[in-house]
Amino acid sequence: MYFTDRGIEELSSRRGEEEFTFEWLAEQLRAFVDLNPDFEVPVERLATWLARLDEEDDED
């Protein structure tokens, strides 16, 4: 188990039943980077990966 899995598990257990928009998620990511600029690159990579998920499906 990766260290990050703990955070993902906490997110799932605390907020797993909620629904949200990607606009809301984008705002939260922006706020996080504003507070934690050292994480700009990983957050950008995550956002890009999420944005392109359907492109991977198209390649199969």
mmCIF file of the N, C-alpha and C atoms, coordinates in Angstrom:
data_MODEL
# 
_entry.id   MODEL 
# 
loop_
_atom_site.group_PDB 
_atom_site.id 
_atom_site.type_symbol 
_atom_site.label_atom_id 
_atom_site.label_alt_id 
_atom_site.label_comp_id 
_atom_site.label_asym_id 
_atom_site.label_entity_id 
_atom_site.label_seq_id 
_atom_site.pdbx_PDB_ins_code 
_atom_site.Cartn_x 
_atom_site.Cartn_y 
_atom_site.Cartn_z 
_atom_site.occupancy 
_atom_site.B_iso_or_equiv 
_atom_site.pdbx_formal_charge 
_atom_site.auth_seq_id 
_atom_site.auth_comp_id 
_atom_site.auth_asym_id 
_atom_site.auth_atom_id 
_atom_site.pdbx_PDB_model_num 
ATOM 1   N N  . MET A 1 1  ? 0.854   -1.183 0.000   1.00 0.00 ? 1  MET A N  1 
ATOM 2   C CA . MET A 1 1  ? 0.000   0.000  0.000   1.00 0.00 ? 1  MET A CA 1 
ATOM 3   C C  . MET A 1 1  ? 0.892   1.236  0.000   1.00 0.00 ? 1  MET A C  1 
ATOM 4   N N  . TYR A 1 2  ? 0.596   2.142  -0.912  1.00 0.00 ? 2  TYR A N  1 
ATOM 5   C CA . TYR A 1 2  ? 1.311   3.398  -0.958  1.00 0.00 ? 2  TYR A CA 1 
ATOM 6   C C  . TYR A 1 2  ? 0.850   4.303  0.180   1.00 0.00 ? 2  TYR A C  1 
ATOM 7   N N  . PHE A 1 3  ? 1.715   5.208  0.600   1.00 0.00 ? 3  PHE A N  1 
ATOM 8   C CA . PHE A 1 3  ? 1.357   6.176  1.636   1.00 0.00 ? 3  PHE A CA 1 
ATOM 9   C C  . PHE A 1 3  ? 0.108   6.951  1.242   1.00 0.00 ? 3  PHE A C  1 
ATOM 10  N N  . THR A 1 4  ? -0.007  7.304  -0.048  1.00 0.00 ? 4  THR A N  1 
ATOM 11  C CA . THR A 1 4  ? -1.153  8.090  -0.504  1.00 0.00 ? 4  THR A CA 1 
ATOM 12  C C  . THR A 1 4  ? -2.460  7.323  -0.397  1.00 0.00 ? 4  THR A C  1 
ATOM 13  N N  . ASP A 1 5  ? -2.394  5.996  -0.355  1.00 0.00 ? 5  ASP A N  1 
ATOM 14  C CA . ASP A 1 5  ? -3.613  5.204  -0.228  1.00 0.00 ? 5  ASP A CA 1 
ATOM 15  C C  . ASP A 1 5  ? -4.364  5.538  1.053   1.00 0.00 ? 5  ASP A C  1 
ATOM 16  N N  . ARG A 1 6  ? -3.660  5.900  2.111   1.00 0.00 ? 6  ARG A N  1 
ATOM 17  C CA . ARG A 1 6  ? -4.327  6.263  3.362   1.00 0.00 ? 6  ARG A CA 1 
ATOM 18  C C  . ARG A 1 6  ? -5.214  7.478  3.161   1.00 0.00 ? 6  ARG A C  1 
ATOM 19  N N  . GLY A 1 7  ? -4.705  8.473  2.484   1.00 0.00 ? 7  GLY A N  1 
ATOM 20  C CA . GLY A 1 7  ? -5.493  9.669  2.204   1.00 0.00 ? 7  GLY A CA 1 
ATOM 21  C C  . GLY A 1 7  ? -6.671  9.370  1.292   1.00 0.00 ? 7  GLY A C  1 
ATOM 22  N N  . ILE A 1 8  ? -6.450  8.520  0.309   1.00 0.00 ? 8  ILE A N  1 
ATOM 23  C CA . ILE A 1 8  ? -7.526  8.148  -0.603  1.00 0.00 ? 8  ILE A CA 1 
ATOM 24  C C  . ILE A 1 8  ? -8.599  7.375  0.152   1.00 0.00 ? 8  ILE A C  1 
ATOM 25  N N  . GLU A 1 9  ? -8.194  6.469  1.028   1.00 0.00 ? 9  GLU A N  1 
ATOM 26  C CA . GLU A 1 9  ? -9.158  5.717  1.825   1.00 0.00 ? 9  GLU A CA 1 
ATOM 27  C C  . GLU A 1 9  ? -9.941  6.645  2.746   1.00 0.00 ? 9  GLU A C  1 
ATOM 28  N N  . GLU A 1 10 ? -9.265  7.621  3.354   1.00 0.00 ? 10 GLU A N  1 
ATOM 29  C CA . GLU A 1 10 ? -9.967  8.577  4.202   1.00 0.00 ? 10 GLU A CA 1 
ATOM 30  C C  . GLU A 1 10 ? -10.973 9.393  3.392   1.00 0.00 ? 10 GLU A C  1 
ATOM 31  N N  . LEU A 1 11 ? -10.557 9.841  2.220   1.00 0.00 ? 11 LEU A N  1 
ATOM 32  C CA . LEU A 1 11 ? -11.457 10.587 1.348   1.00 0.00 ? 11 LEU A CA 1 
ATOM 33  C C  . LEU A 1 11 ? -12.695 9.754  1.013   1.00 0.00 ? 11 LEU A C  1 
ATOM 34  N N  . SER A 1 12 ? -12.475 8.514  0.658   1.00 0.00 ? 12 SER A N  1 
ATOM 35  C CA . SER A 1 12 ? -13.580 7.640  0.296   1.00 0.00 ? 12 SER A CA 1 
ATOM 36  C C  . SER A 1 12 ? -14.518 7.392  1.474   1.00 0.00 ? 12 SER A C  1 
ATOM 37  N N  . SER A 1 13 ? -13.952 7.163  2.640   1.00 0.00 ? 13 SER A N  1 
ATOM 38  C CA . SER A 1 13 ? -14.808 6.863  3.792   1.00 0.00 ? 13 SER A CA 1 
ATOM 39  C C  . SER A 1 13 ? -15.554 8.100  4.283   1.00 0.00 ? 13 SER A C  1 
ATOM 40  N N  . ARG A 1 14 ? -14.930 9.268  4.219   1.00 0.00 ? 14 ARG A N  1 
ATOM 41  C CA . ARG A 1 14 ? -15.576 10.485 4.707   1.00 0.00 ? 14 ARG A CA 1 
ATOM 42  C C  . ARG A 1 14 ? -16.532 11.116 3.701   1.00 0.00 ? 14 ARG A C  1 
ATOM 43  N N  . ARG A 1 15 ? -16.194 11.043 2.407   1.00 0.00 ? 15 ARG A N  1 
ATOM 44  C CA . ARG A 1 15 ? -16.962 11.794 1.416   1.00 0.00 ? 15 ARG A CA 1 
ATOM 45  C C  . ARG A 1 15 ? -17.475 10.932 0.275   1.00 0.00 ? 15 ARG A C  1 
ATOM 46  N N  . GLY A 1 16 ? -17.335 9.624  0.414   1.00 0.00 ? 16 GLY A N  1 
ATOM 47  C CA . GLY A 1 16 ? -17.654 8.700  -0.675  1.00 0.00 ? 16 GLY A CA 1 
ATOM 48  C C  . GLY A 1 16 ? -19.089 8.718  -1.147  1.00 0.00 ? 16 GLY A C  1 
ATOM 49  N N  . GLU A 1 17 ? -20.009 9.141  -0.315  1.00 0.00 ? 17 GLU A N  1 
ATOM 50  C CA . GLU A 1 17 ? -21.421 9.169  -0.699  1.00 0.00 ? 17 GLU A CA 1 
ATOM 51  C C  . GLU A 1 17 ? -21.832 10.481 -1.361  1.00 0.00 ? 17 GLU A C  1 
ATOM 52  N N  . GLU A 1 18 ? -20.948 11.481 -1.328  1.00 0.00 ? 18 GLU A N  1 
ATOM 53  C CA . GLU A 1 18 ? -21.283 12.801 -1.860  1.00 0.00 ? 18 GLU A CA 1 
ATOM 54  C C  . GLU A 1 18 ? -21.154 12.823 -3.381  1.00 0.00 ? 18 GLU A C  1 
ATOM 55  N N  . GLU A 1 19 ? -21.886 13.724 -4.000  1.00 0.00 ? 19 GLU A N  1 
ATOM 56  C CA . GLU A 1 19 ? -21.737 13.991 -5.426  1.00 0.00 ? 19 GLU A CA 1 
ATOM 57  C C  . GLU A 1 19 ? -21.203 15.407 -5.591  1.00 0.00 ? 19 GLU A C  1 
ATOM 58  N N  . PHE A 1 20 ? -20.396 15.609 -6.627  1.00 0.00 ? 20 PHE A N  1 
ATOM 59  C CA . PHE A 1 20 ? -19.822 16.925 -6.878  1.00 0.00 ? 20 PHE A CA 1 
ATOM 60  C C  . PHE A 1 20 ? -19.558 17.075 -8.362  1.00 0.00 ? 20 PHE A C  1 
ATOM 61  N N  . THR A 1 21 ? -19.350 18.307 -8.766  1.00 0.00 ? 21 THR A N  1 
ATOM 62  C CA . THR A 1 21 ? -19.022 18.572 -10.165 1.00 0.00 ? 21 THR A CA 1 
ATOM 63  C C  . THR A 1 21 ? -17.504 18.654 -10.322 1.00 0.00 ? 21 THR A C  1 
ATOM 64  N N  . PHE A 1 22 ? -17.068 18.522 -11.539 1.00 0.00 ? 22 PHE A N  1 
ATOM 65  C CA . PHE A 1 22 ? -15.641 18.695 -11.798 1.00 0.00 ? 22 PHE A CA 1 
ATOM 66  C C  . PHE A 1 22 ? -15.234 20.149 -11.606 1.00 0.00 ? 22 PHE A C  1 
ATOM 67  N N  . GLU A 1 23 ? -16.167 21.062 -11.792 1.00 0.00 ? 23 GLU A N  1 
ATOM 68  C CA . GLU A 1 23 ? -15.871 22.468 -11.520 1.00 0.00 ? 23 GLU A CA 1 
ATOM 69  C C  . GLU A 1 23 ? -15.550 22.656 -10.041 1.00 0.00 ? 23 GLU A C  1 
ATOM 70  N N  . TRP A 1 24 ? -16.316 22.016 -9.168  1.00 0.00 ? 24 TRP A N  1 
ATOM 71  C CA . TRP A 1 24 ? -16.049 22.084 -7.725  1.00 0.00 ? 24 TRP A CA 1 
ATOM 72  C C  . TRP A 1 24 ? -14.670 21.508 -7.432  1.00 0.00 ? 24 TRP A C  1 
ATOM 73  N N  . LEU A 1 25 ? -14.365 20.342 -8.028  1.00 0.00 ? 25 LEU A N  1 
ATOM 74  C CA . LEU A 1 25 ? -13.058 19.713 -7.821  1.00 0.00 ? 25 LEU A CA 1 
ATOM 75  C C  . LEU A 1 25 ? -11.938 20.621 -8.307  1.00 0.00 ? 25 LEU A C  1 
ATOM 76  N N  . ALA A 1 26 ? -12.116 21.246 -9.457  1.00 0.00 ? 26 ALA A N  1 
ATOM 77  C CA . ALA A 1 26 ? -11.099 22.160 -9.990  1.00 0.00 ? 26 ALA A CA 1 
ATOM 78  C C  . ALA A 1 26 ? -10.857 23.319 -9.026  1.00 0.00 ? 26 ALA A C  1 
ATOM 79  N N  . GLU A 1 27 ? -11.926 23.862 -8.453  1.00 0.00 ? 27 GLU A N  1 
ATOM 80  C CA . GLU A 1 27 ? -11.778 24.954 -7.481  1.00 0.00 ? 27 GLU A CA 1 
ATOM 81  C C  . GLU A 1 27 ? -11.015 24.491 -6.248  1.00 0.00 ? 27 GLU A C  1 
ATOM 82  N N  . GLN A 1 28 ? -11.297 23.276 -5.782  1.00 0.00 ? 28 GLN A N  1 
ATOM 83  C CA . GLN A 1 28 ? -10.596 22.749 -4.607  1.00 0.00 ? 28 GLN A CA 1 
ATOM 84  C C  . GLN A 1 28 ? -9.111  22.531 -4.918  1.00 0.00 ? 28 GLN A C  1 
ATOM 85  N N  . LEU A 1 29 ? -8.815  22.048 -6.116  1.00 0.00 ? 29 LEU A N  1 
ATOM 86  C CA . LEU A 1 29 ? -7.415  21.852 -6.508  1.00 0.00 ? 29 LEU A CA 1 
ATOM 87  C C  . LEU A 1 29 ? -6.683  23.190 -6.599  1.00 0.00 ? 29 LEU A C  1 
ATOM 88  N N  . ARG A 1 30 ? -7.356  24.211 -7.147  1.00 0.00 ? 30 ARG A N  1 
ATOM 89  C CA . ARG A 1 30 ? -6.744  25.545 -7.209  1.00 0.00 ? 30 ARG A CA 1 
ATOM 90  C C  . ARG A 1 30 ? -6.465  26.077 -5.804  1.00 0.00 ? 30 ARG A C  1 
ATOM 91  N N  . ALA A 1 31 ? -7.435  25.922 -4.918  1.00 0.00 ? 31 ALA A N  1 
ATOM 92  C CA . ALA A 1 31 ? -7.268  26.396 -3.541  1.00 0.00 ? 31 ALA A CA 1 
ATOM 93  C C  . ALA A 1 31 ? -6.125  25.654 -2.860  1.00 0.00 ? 31 ALA A C  1 
ATOM 94  N N  . PHE A 1 32 ? -6.029  24.353 -3.089  1.00 0.00 ? 32 PHE A N  1 
ATOM 95  C CA . PHE A 1 32 ? -4.951  23.561 -2.494  1.00 0.00 ? 32 PHE A CA 1 
ATOM 96  C C  . PHE A 1 32 ? -3.588  24.045 -2.976  1.00 0.00 ? 32 PHE A C  1 
ATOM 97  N N  . VAL A 1 33 ? -3.457  24.281 -4.276  1.00 0.00 ? 33 VAL A N  1 
ATOM 98  C CA . VAL A 1 33 ? -2.182  24.742 -4.829  1.00 0.00 ? 33 VAL A CA 1 
ATOM 99  C C  . VAL A 1 33 ? -1.855  26.149 -4.321  1.00 0.00 ? 33 VAL A C  1 
ATOM 100 N N  . ASP A 1 34 ? -2.867  26.990 -4.179  1.00 0.00 ? 34 ASP A N  1 
ATOM 101 C CA . ASP A 1 34 ? -2.618  28.324 -3.616  1.00 0.00 ? 34 ASP A CA 1 
ATOM 102 C C  . ASP A 1 34 ? -2.025  28.220 -2.215  1.00 0.00 ? 34 ASP A C  1 
ATOM 103 N N  . LEU A 1 35 ? -2.516  27.269 -1.435  1.00 0.00 ? 35 LEU A N  1 
ATOM 104 C CA . LEU A 1 35 ? -2.016  27.085 -0.066  1.00 0.00 ? 35 LEU A CA 1 
ATOM 105 C C  . LEU A 1 35 ? -0.730  26.271 -0.011  1.00 0.00 ? 35 LEU A C  1 
ATOM 106 N N  . ASN A 1 36 ? -0.494  25.454 -1.030  1.00 0.00 ? 36 ASN A N  1 
ATOM 107 C CA . ASN A 1 36 ? 0.649   24.531 -1.055  1.00 0.00 ? 36 ASN A CA 1 
ATOM 108 C C  . ASN A 1 36 ? 1.325   24.576 -2.422  1.00 0.00 ? 36 ASN A C  1 
ATOM 109 N N  . PRO A 1 37 ? 1.995   25.668 -2.753  1.00 0.00 ? 37 PRO A N  1 
ATOM 110 C CA . PRO A 1 37 ? 2.559   25.809 -4.106  1.00 0.00 ? 37 PRO A CA 1 
ATOM 111 C C  . PRO A 1 37 ? 3.583   24.730 -4.477  1.00 0.00 ? 37 PRO A C  1 
ATOM 112 N N  . ASP A 1 38 ? 4.177   24.075 -3.496  1.00 0.00 ? 38 ASP A N  1 
ATOM 113 C CA . ASP A 1 38 ? 5.130   23.007 -3.808  1.00 0.00 ? 38 ASP A CA 1 
ATOM 114 C C  . ASP A 1 38 ? 4.464   21.816 -4.492  1.00 0.00 ? 38 ASP A C  1 
ATOM 115 N N  . PHE A 1 39 ? 3.154   21.723 -4.400  1.00 0.00 ? 39 PHE A N  1 
ATOM 116 C CA . PHE A 1 39 ? 2.417   20.616 -4.994  1.00 0.00 ? 39 PHE A CA 1 
ATOM 117 C C  . PHE A 1 39 ? 1.821   20.960 -6.358  1.00 0.00 ? 39 PHE A C  1 
ATOM 118 N N  . GLU A 1 40 ? 2.226   22.077 -6.923  1.00 0.00 ? 40 GLU A N  1 
ATOM 119 C CA . GLU A 1 40 ? 1.662   22.514 -8.200  1.00 0.00 ? 40 GLU A CA 1 
ATOM 120 C C  . GLU A 1 40 ? 1.838   21.464 -9.294  1.00 0.00 ? 40 GLU A C  1 
ATOM 121 N N  . VAL A 1 41 ? 3.022   20.903 -9.425  1.00 0.00 ? 41 VAL A N  1 
ATOM 122 C CA . VAL A 1 41 ? 3.282   19.944 -10.507 1.00 0.00 ? 41 VAL A CA 1 
ATOM 123 C C  . VAL A 1 41 ? 2.468   18.660 -10.312 1.00 0.00 ? 41 VAL A C  1 
ATOM 124 N N  . PRO A 1 42 ? 2.472   18.030 -9.132  1.00 0.00 ? 42 PRO A N  1 
ATOM 125 C CA . PRO A 1 42 ? 1.652   16.819 -8.998  1.00 0.00 ? 42 PRO A CA 1 
ATOM 126 C C  . PRO A 1 42 ? 0.158   17.069 -9.206  1.00 0.00 ? 42 PRO A C  1 
ATOM 127 N N  . VAL A 1 43 ? -0.355  18.196 -8.742  1.00 0.00 ? 43 VAL A N  1 
ATOM 128 C CA . VAL A 1 43 ? -1.771  18.509 -8.931  1.00 0.00 ? 43 VAL A CA 1 
ATOM 129 C C  . VAL A 1 43 ? -2.055  18.721 -10.418 1.00 0.00 ? 43 VAL A C  1 
ATOM 130 N N  . GLU A 1 44 ? -1.165  19.393 -11.103 1.00 0.00 ? 44 GLU A N  1 
ATOM 131 C CA . GLU A 1 44 ? -1.335  19.602 -12.546 1.00 0.00 ? 44 GLU A CA 1 
ATOM 132 C C  . GLU A 1 44 ? -1.336  18.264 -13.277 1.00 0.00 ? 44 GLU A C  1 
ATOM 133 N N  . ARG A 1 45 ? -0.450  17.362 -12.876 1.00 0.00 ? 45 ARG A N  1 
ATOM 134 C CA . ARG A 1 45 ? -0.400  16.037 -13.515 1.00 0.00 ? 45 ARG A CA 1 
ATOM 135 C C  . ARG A 1 45 ? -1.677  15.251 -13.247 1.00 0.00 ? 45 ARG A C  1 
ATOM 136 N N  . LEU A 1 46 ? -2.180  15.310 -12.021 1.00 0.00 ? 46 LEU A N  1 
ATOM 137 C CA . LEU A 1 46 ? -3.433  14.626 -11.693 1.00 0.00 ? 46 LEU A CA 1 
ATOM 138 C C  . LEU A 1 46 ? -4.583  15.202 -12.513 1.00 0.00 ? 46 LEU A C  1 
ATOM 139 N N  . ALA A 1 47 ? -4.678  16.520 -12.581 1.00 0.00 ? 47 ALA A N  1 
ATOM 140 C CA . ALA A 1 47 ? -5.756  17.159 -13.333 1.00 0.00 ? 47 ALA A CA 1 
ATOM 141 C C  . ALA A 1 47 ? -5.687  16.787 -14.810 1.00 0.00 ? 47 ALA A C  1 
ATOM 142 N N  . THR A 1 48 ? -4.504  16.777 -15.373 1.00 0.00 ? 48 THR A N  1 
ATOM 143 C CA . THR A 1 48 ? -4.338  16.408 -16.779 1.00 0.00 ? 48 THR A CA 1 
ATOM 144 C C  . THR A 1 48 ? -4.719  14.949 -17.001 1.00 0.00 ? 48 THR A C  1 
ATOM 145 N N  . TRP A 1 49 ? -4.308  14.085 -16.094 1.00 0.00 ? 49 TRP A N  1 
ATOM 146 C CA . TRP A 1 49 ? -4.649  12.666 -16.191 1.00 0.00 ? 49 TRP A CA 1 
ATOM 147 C C  . TRP A 1 49 ? -6.162  12.475 -16.144 1.00 0.00 ? 49 TRP A C  1 
ATOM 148 N N  . LEU A 1 50 ? -6.826  13.143 -15.201 1.00 0.00 ? 50 LEU A N  1 
ATOM 149 C CA . LEU A 1 50 ? -8.281  13.042 -15.100 1.00 0.00 ? 50 LEU A CA 1 
ATOM 150 C C  . LEU A 1 50 ? -8.961  13.569 -16.357 1.00 0.00 ? 50 LEU A C  1 
ATOM 151 N N  . ALA A 1 51 ? -8.453  14.671 -16.890 1.00 0.00 ? 51 ALA A N  1 
ATOM 152 C CA . ALA A 1 51 ? -9.048  15.276 -18.080 1.00 0.00 ? 51 ALA A CA 1 
ATOM 153 C C  . ALA A 1 51 ? -8.937  14.374 -19.300 1.00 0.00 ? 51 ALA A C  1 
ATOM 154 N N  . ARG A 1 52 ? -7.909  13.549 -19.349 1.00 0.00 ? 52 ARG A N  1 
ATOM 155 C CA . ARG A 1 52 ? -7.645  12.742 -20.547 1.00 0.00 ? 52 ARG A CA 1 
ATOM 156 C C  . ARG A 1 52 ? -8.050  11.282 -20.412 1.00 0.00 ? 52 ARG A C  1 
ATOM 157 N N  . LEU A 1 53 ? -8.735  10.916 -19.340 1.00 0.00 ? 53 LEU A N  1 
ATOM 158 C CA . LEU A 1 53 ? -9.110  9.511  -19.145 1.00 0.00 ? 53 LEU A CA 1 
ATOM 159 C C  . LEU A 1 53 ? -9.865  8.932  -20.327 1.00 0.00 ? 53 LEU A C  1 
ATOM 160 N N  . ASP A 1 54 ? -10.788 9.661  -20.890 1.00 0.00 ? 54 ASP A N  1 
ATOM 161 C CA . ASP A 1 54 ? -11.562 9.148  -22.006 1.00 0.00 ? 54 ASP A CA 1 
ATOM 162 C C  . ASP A 1 54 ? -10.723 8.966  -23.268 1.00 0.00 ? 54 ASP A C  1 
ATOM 163 N N  . GLU A 1 55 ? -9.632  9.682  -23.396 1.00 0.00 ? 55 GLU A N  1 
ATOM 164 C CA . GLU A 1 55 ? -8.746  9.512  -24.546 1.00 0.00 ? 55 GLU A CA 1 
ATOM 165 C C  . GLU A 1 55 ? -8.088  8.142  -24.513 1.00 0.00 ? 55 GLU A C  1 
ATOM 166 N N  . GLU A 1 56 ? -7.755  7.640  -23.317 1.00 0.00 ? 56 GLU A N  1 
ATOM 167 C CA . GLU A 1 56 ? -7.157  6.317  -23.188 1.00 0.00 ? 56 GLU A CA 1 
ATOM 168 C C  . GLU A 1 56 ? -8.138  5.253  -23.630 1.00 0.00 ? 56 GLU A C  1 
ATOM 169 N N  . ASP A 1 57 ? -9.424  5.434  -23.317 1.00 0.00 ? 57 ASP A N  1 
ATOM 170 C CA . ASP A 1 57 ? -10.443 4.477  -23.747 1.00 0.00 ? 57 ASP A CA 1 
ATOM 171 C C  . ASP A 1 57 ? -10.580 4.445  -25.256 1.00 0.00 ? 57 ASP A C  1 
ATOM 172 N N  . ASP A 1 58 ? -10.417 5.595  -25.918 1.00 0.00 ? 58 ASP A N  1 
ATOM 173 C CA . ASP A 1 58 ? -10.546 5.686  -27.354 1.00 0.00 ? 58 ASP A CA 1 
ATOM 174 C C  . ASP A 1 58 ? -9.439  4.944  -28.086 1.00 0.00 ? 58 ASP A C  1 
ATOM 175 N N  . GLU A 1 59 ? -8.263  4.779  -27.436 1.00 0.00 ? 59 GLU A N  1 
ATOM 176 C CA . GLU A 1 59 ? -7.111  4.150  -28.071 1.00 0.00 ? 59 GLU A CA 1 
ATOM 177 C C  . GLU A 1 59 ? -7.247  2.639  -28.137 1.00 0.00 ? 59 GLU A C  1 
ATOM 178 N N  . ASP A 1 60 ? -8.091  2.048  -27.308 1.00 0.00 ? 60 ASP A N  1 
ATOM 179 C CA . ASP A 1 60 ? -8.226  0.579  -27.276 1.00 0.00 ? 60 ASP A CA 1 
ATOM 180 C C  . ASP A 1 60 ? -9.026  0.048  -28.422 1.00 0.00 ? 60 ASP A C  1 
# 
